[in-house]
């Protein structure tokens, strides 16, 4: 029962109408007996600079952020974690006494999922497709797990170089490289890669579709964080050539579990969220969803 004392959480992004987050979080609130509700707010991207003030004004306790607000809200915050600063993006905001602190659970969500499927990145190498907030968060988390090297490929090369420069401040001892997102550049770095993570958005799928997974070493793994896509680029090609392919659903549930603990202080296991998403209503929403980031 919603009352005047109900604590309000939400997702802010565009578009968000088919997000799976309300189903997950509201189910958890009910299970834990919390007087709280989680809503989806579809916000005009032109108003990104007002998002932080809106969270304060409406006294929202916590929110998830997705495209295109993850990066644009960062300058408006009172505090941000090291992971958020390195990613240059936040996907979780917590408000306490009017102050906003930003977190980024995307990278940690991915590495926890990789651990679940038995992939330890210590001493291994990764290629990250895309230098946006999600790509940088993933790179940082992999390096935190002692990855031996990370290559970031991006359509705008200068942005890939900026991401590498930011990571070198803490991981200067590791092999960090930037390159263009092209078939030729991928073919050059793929033979050394144990993991490929597609973090591109929008038109990036067309470029990713031109890459050749056959250049990867046997036993390599490919993860596409765009969990809403019915037919993500390279899935079939990976399967044909012995490359393990994973959608972003595993990353989604692990980062959502982390966010729920930040919101409420209650730890929750990822399998609980997986069970919620397996329900028919969630499956139907997933099939009809559009790009929304990791929300």
C-alpha positions in Angstrom: 0.0 0.0 0.0 1.5 3.3 -1.1 1.3 6.1 1.5 2.7 9.5 2.2 5.6 7.7 3.8 6.5 5.4 1.0 10.1 5.8 -0.1 10.4 6.4 -3.9 13.2 5.0 -6.1 13.3 4.9 -9.9 15.0 4.6 -13.2 15.8 7.8 -15.2 16.6 7.4 -18.9 15.2 7.6 -22.4 13.6 5.4 -23.5 12.6 3.3 -20.4 9.1 2.2 -21.1 10.1 -1.5 -21.4 12.6 -1.6 -18.6 12.8 -4.7 -16.5 14.0 -2.8 -13.4 10.5 -1.9 -11.9 9.6 -5.6 -12.0 12.8 -6.6 -10.2 13.0 -3.9 -7.6 9.3 -3.8 -6.7 9.3 -7.6 -6.2 12.3 -7.2 -3.9 10.6 -4.4 -1.9 7.6 -6.7 -1.3 9.8 -9.7 -0.3 11.7 -7.6 2.2 8.6 -5.9 3.5 9.9 -2.4 2.6 7.6 0.5 2.3 9.0 1.6 -1.1 8.1 1.8 -4.8 10.3 1.8 -7.9 9.1 3.8 -11.0 10.5 4.4 -14.5 10.9 8.1 -15.5 11.3 8.8 -19.2 13.2 12.1 -19.3 13.9 14.3 -22.2 17.7 14.1 -22.9 17.8 17.9 -23.3 17.1 18.1 -19.6 20.0 16.0 -18.4 21.6 18.9 -16.5 18.4 19.1 -14.4 18.3 15.5 -13.3 20.3 15.9 -10.1 18.3 18.8 -8.9 15.1 16.9 -9.7 16.2 14.0 -7.6 16.9 16.3 -4.7 13.7 18.3 -5.1 11.5 15.3 -5.3 13.4 13.6 -2.4 14.0 10.4 -4.4 16.0 8.1 -2.2 17.9 6.4 -5.0 17.8 6.1 -8.8 19.3 4.1 -11.6 20.5 6.0 -14.6 20.7 4.8 -18.1 21.5 6.3 -21.5 22.0 9.2 -22.0 22.3 10.4 -18.5 25.1 8.2 -17.0 27.8 10.6 -18.1 26.0 13.9 -18.2 24.9 13.8 -14.6 28.4 13.3 -13.1 29.4 17.0 -12.8 26.2 17.7 -10.8 26.9 15.3 -8.0 28.3 16.0 -4.5 30.4 12.8 -4.5 31.3 9.9 -6.7 33.2 6.6 -6.2 36.5 5.8 -7.8 34.8 3.3 -10.1 32.4 6.1 -11.2 35.1 8.6 -11.7 37.2 6.1 -13.8 34.2 5.2 -15.9 33.3 8.9 -16.3 29.7 7.7 -15.7 27.3 6.7 -12.9 24.4 4.3 -13.0 23.3 4.5 -9.4 22.6 7.7 -7.4 21.9 7.6 -3.6 20.5 10.7 -1.8 21.2 11.3 1.8 20.4 14.6 3.6 20.2 16.3 0.2 23.6 15.2 -1.0 24.0 12.9 -4.0 26.6 10.2 -4.3 27.2 8.4 -7.6 28.2 4.8 -8.1 28.9 2.6 -11.1 27.9 -1.0 -10.7 28.1 -2.0 -14.4 31.7 -3.2 -14.4 31.4 -5.1 -11.1 28.2 -6.6 -12.3 29.9 -8.0 -15.4 32.9 -9.4 -13.5 30.6 -11.1 -11.0 28.8 -12.7 -13.9 32.0 -13.8 -15.5 32.9 -15.5 -12.2 29.5 -17.2 -12.1 30.3 -18.8 -15.5 33.8 -19.7 -14.5 35.9 -17.1 -16.3 38.7 -15.7 -14.1 40.2 -12.7 -15.8 43.5 -12.6 -13.8 46.3 -12.7 -16.3 44.0 -12.6 -19.2 43.4 -10.0 -21.9 40.2 -8.3 -23.1 39.0 -6.2 -26.0 36.3 -3.7 -25.2 34.1 -2.4 -28.0 33.0 1.1 -27.2 34.5 3.8 -25.0 31.4 5.1 -23.3 30.6 4.9 -19.6 29.8 1.2 -19.7 32.9 0.3 -21.7 35.1 2.3 -19.3 33.4 0.8 -16.3 33.9 -2.7 -17.6 37.6 -2.0 -18.4 38.2 -0.7 -14.9 36.6 -3.7 -13.3 38.5 -6.1 -15.4 41.8 -4.4 -14.5 40.8 -4.5 -10.8 40.6 -8.3 -11.2 44.2 -8.3 -12.5 43.6 -8.6 -16.2 46.9 -8.5 -18.0 45.7 -6.1 -20.7 42.8 -4.2 -22.1 42.3 -2.8 -25.6 39.5 -0.3 -26.1 38.2 0.1 -29.7 35.8 3.0 -30.4 34.4 4.6 -33.6 35.8 8.0 -32.4 39.4 7.1 -31.8 40.1 10.2 -29.6 37.5 9.0 -27.1 39.2 5.6 -26.8 42.5 7.4 -26.1 40.8 9.5 -23.4 39.5 6.4 -21.8 42.9 4.8 -21.8 44.5 7.9 -20.3 42.0 7.9 -17.5 42.7 4.3 -16.7 46.4 4.7 -16.8 46.3 6.9 -13.7 45.7 3.8 -11.6 46.7 1.0 -14.0 49.8 2.4 -15.6 51.6 -0.9 -15.1 49.2 -2.8 -17.3 49.1 -3.1 -21.1 46.4 -0.5 -22.1 45.8 0.4 -25.7 43.3 2.3 -27.8 42.2 1.8 -31.4 39.5 2.5 -33.9 36.4 0.3 -34.0 37.0 -1.4 -37.4 37.4 -4.8 -38.8 41.1 -4.3 -39.4 41.8 -3.1 -35.9 39.8 -5.9 -34.4 41.6 -8.5 -36.5 44.9 -7.2 -35.2 44.1 -7.5 -31.5 41.7 -10.4 -31.4 44.3 -13.2 -31.5 45.5 -12.3 -28.0 42.0 -11.7 -26.5 40.4 -14.1 -24.0 37.3 -11.9 -23.7 35.4 -9.4 -26.0 32.8 -7.2 -24.5 30.5 -5.3 -26.8 29.5 -2.0 -25.0 28.5 -0.1 -28.1 25.1 1.5 -28.5 22.9 2.7 -31.3 24.6 2.4 -34.7 27.5 0.6 -33.2 25.8 -2.8 -33.9 26.3 -2.3 -37.6 30.1 -1.9 -37.1 30.3 -4.8 -34.7 28.6 -6.9 -37.3 31.6 -6.4 -39.6 34.1 -7.9 -37.1 35.3 -11.5 -37.5 35.2 -13.7 -34.4 37.3 -16.3 -36.2 40.3 -14.1 -35.3 39.8 -15.0 -31.7 41.7 -17.7 -29.9 40.0 -21.0 -29.2 37.9 -20.9 -26.0 37.5 -17.1 -26.0 34.3 -15.5 -24.6 32.1 -12.8 -26.2 29.6 -10.8 -24.1 27.1 -8.3 -25.5 25.8 -6.0 -22.8 22.8 -5.0 -25.0 20.5 -7.6 -23.5 17.4 -6.4 -25.2 18.5 -7.2 -28.7 16.6 -10.2 -30.3 19.6 -11.0 -32.5 22.8 -9.4 -31.2 25.6 -9.1 -33.8 28.1 -12.0 -34.0 26.1 -14.4 -31.8 25.7 -17.0 -34.5 29.2 -16.5 -35.8 30.6 -17.0 -32.3 28.7 -20.2 -31.8 29.8 -21.5 -35.2 33.5 -20.9 -34.4 33.6 -22.2 -30.8 33.5 -18.8 -29.1 31.2 -18.7 -26.0 28.6 -16.1 -26.4 26.7 -14.4 -23.5 24.0 -11.7 -23.5 24.0 -8.9 -21.0 21.2 -10.4 -18.8 23.8 -11.8 -16.5 25.5 -8.5 -16.1 22.0 -6.9 -15.6 21.0 -9.0 -12.7 24.4 -8.8 -10.9 24.5 -5.0 -11.2 20.9 -4.7 -10.1 21.7 -6.8 -7.0 24.5 -4.5 -6.2 22.3 -1.5 -6.7 19.5 -2.9 -4.5 22.0 -3.3 -1.6 23.2 0.3 -2.1 19.5 1.4 -2.1 18.4 -0.5 1.0 21.3 -2.1 2.8 19.8 -5.6 2.1 22.1 -8.0 0.1 20.3 -10.0 -2.5 21.7 -12.9 -4.6 21.6 -12.7 -8.4 19.7 -16.0 -8.8 16.7 -14.3 -7.0 16.6 -11.7 -9.7 17.1 -14.3 -12.4 14.0 -16.1 -11.1 12.0 -12.9 -11.4 13.1 -12.3 -14.9 12.1 -15.8 -16.0 8.5 -15.1 -15.3 6.2 -14.8 -18.4 5.5 -11.1 -17.9 9.2 -10.2 -17.7 10.0 -12.3 -20.8 7.3 -10.5 -22.7 8.7 -7.1 -21.7 12.2 -8.2 -22.7 11.1 -9.2 -26.2 9.4 -5.9 -26.8 12.0 -3.7 -25.3 14.3 -1.2 -27.0 17.7 0.2 -26.2 17.9 1.4 -22.6 21.4 0.9 -21.3 21.9 -1.3 -18.2 18.6 -0.2 -16.6 
